[in-house]
């Protein structure tokens, strides 16, 4: 999980990793700091995997921009909430897909369980 501090936007701020500068050990999560821009706002994020944090920031930025193109609102807080709802929807659809296996997966699981039961019964008879 990343922690964040917000900075005002800079003219040349890009979504790219930047090494930490004099981060006190007590405040550093792992010593890695990444400077990212999400919807024209610059954040310094710290976590254990700078590349992963950068990837997450790019994803959130893309979601906010997509929502911005589809709505008339210019309120960045409202856009952030709408983007978060879209991301939550994606998450729950994927989670549901993992928790509810397809009929093919169920069929194969039953077949494998039956084969395993047969092997175990044969082992008990001969063992």
C-alpha positions as CSV (number, residue, x, y, z in Angstrom):
1,X,0.0,0.0,0.0
2,X,1.3,3.4,-0.9
3,X,1.2,6.6,1.2
4,X,0.8,10.0,-0.4
5,X,1.7,13.6,0.1
6,X,0.2,16.2,-2.3
7,X,2.2,18.9,-4.0
8,X,1.0,21.7,-6.3
9,X,1.2,20.8,-10.0
10,X,4.5,21.7,-11.8
11,X,4.9,22.6,-15.4
12,X,7.1,19.6,-16.2
13,X,5.7,17.1,-13.8
14,X,5.3,13.7,-15.5
15,X,4.1,10.4,-14.2
16,X,7.6,8.9,-13.5
17,X,9.5,7.6,-10.5
18,X,11.8,10.1,-8.7
19,X,14.2,9.0,-6.0
20,X,13.4,10.1,-2.4
21,X,15.2,13.2,-1.1
22,X,16.2,13.3,2.5
23,X,13.1,11.4,3.7
24,X,13.3,10.9,7.4
25,X,13.6,7.2,8.3
26,X,10.6,7.5,10.7
27,X,8.3,8.7,7.9
28,X,9.7,6.4,5.1
29,X,7.6,3.3,4.4
30,X,10.5,1.6,2.4
31,X,12.7,4.4,1.3
32,X,11.2,4.4,-2.2
33,X,9.5,7.6,-3.3
34,X,7.7,8.1,-6.5
35,X,6.5,11.5,-7.9
36,X,3.4,11.0,-9.9
37,X,0.8,13.2,-11.5
38,X,-2.9,12.2,-11.3
39,X,-5.4,14.5,-13.1
40,X,-3.0,17.4,-13.1
41,X,-2.1,17.1,-9.4
42,X,1.3,16.0,-8.3
43,X,1.8,13.5,-5.5
44,X,4.8,12.0,-3.8
45,X,4.0,8.4,-3.0
46,X,6.1,6.0,-1.0
47,X,5.9,2.2,-1.0
48,X,7.9,-0.9,-1.5
49,X,7.6,-1.1,-5.3
50,X,8.0,2.2,-7.2
51,X,7.1,0.6,-10.6
52,X,3.8,-0.8,-9.2
53,X,2.9,2.6,-7.6
54,X,3.6,4.3,-10.9
55,X,1.4,1.8,-12.7
56,X,-1.4,2.4,-10.2
57,X,-1.1,6.1,-10.6
58,X,-1.3,5.9,-14.4
59,X,-4.4,3.7,-14.1
60,X,-6.2,6.1,-11.8
61,X,-5.2,9.1,-14.0
62,X,-6.6,7.3,-17.0
63,X,-9.8,6.5,-15.2
64,X,-10.3,10.1,-14.1
65,X,-9.6,11.4,-17.6
66,X,-12.1,8.9,-19.1
67,X,-14.8,9.9,-16.6
68,X,-14.0,13.6,-17.3
69,X,-14.6,13.0,-21.0
70,X,-17.9,11.4,-20.3
71,X,-19.3,13.9,-17.8
72,X,-19.9,17.7,-17.8
73,X,-18.4,18.1,-14.3
74,X,-15.1,19.9,-13.7
75,X,-15.1,19.2,-10.0
76,X,-12.0,17.1,-9.4
77,X,-13.4,15.6,-6.2
78,X,-16.5,14.5,-8.0
79,X,-14.4,13.0,-10.8
80,X,-12.3,11.2,-8.3
81,X,-15.4,9.7,-6.7
82,X,-16.8,8.6,-10.0
83,X,-13.5,7.1,-11.1
84,X,-13.3,5.3,-7.8
85,X,-16.8,3.9,-8.3
86,X,-15.8,2.7,-11.8
87,X,-12.6,1.0,-10.4
88,X,-14.7,-0.5,-7.6
89,X,-17.2,-1.9,-10.2
90,X,-14.3,-3.4,-12.2
91,X,-12.9,-5.0,-9.0
92,X,-16.2,-6.5,-7.9
93,X,-16.9,-7.9,-11.4
94,X,-13.5,-9.5,-11.4
95,X,-13.9,-10.8,-7.9
96,X,-17.3,-12.3,-8.7
97,X,-15.7,-14.0,-11.7
98,X,-13.1,-15.6,-9.5
99,X,-15.5,-16.5,-6.7
100,X,-18.0,-18.0,-9.2
101,X,-16.2,-20.4,-11.5
102,X,-17.5,-21.1,-15.0
103,X,-19.5,-24.2,-15.8
104,X,-16.4,-25.6,-17.5
105,X,-14.3,-25.1,-14.5
106,X,-16.9,-26.7,-12.3
107,X,-17.2,-29.7,-14.6
108,X,-13.4,-30.2,-14.6
109,X,-13.2,-29.9,-10.8
110,X,-15.9,-32.6,-10.4
111,X,-14.1,-34.8,-12.9
112,X,-10.7,-34.3,-11.1
113,X,-12.3,-34.9,-7.7
114,X,-13.8,-38.2,-8.9
115,X,-10.4,-39.3,-10.4
116,X,-8.7,-38.4,-7.1
117,X,-11.4,-40.4,-5.1
118,X,-10.8,-43.4,-7.3
119,X,-7.0,-43.2,-6.8
120,X,-7.4,-42.9,-3.0
121,X,-9.9,-45.9,-2.9
122,X,-7.4,-48.0,-4.9
123,X,-4.6,-47.0,-2.5
124,X,-6.6,-47.9,0.5
125,X,-7.4,-51.4,-1.0
126,X,-3.8,-52.2,-1.8
127,X,-2.3,-50.4,1.2
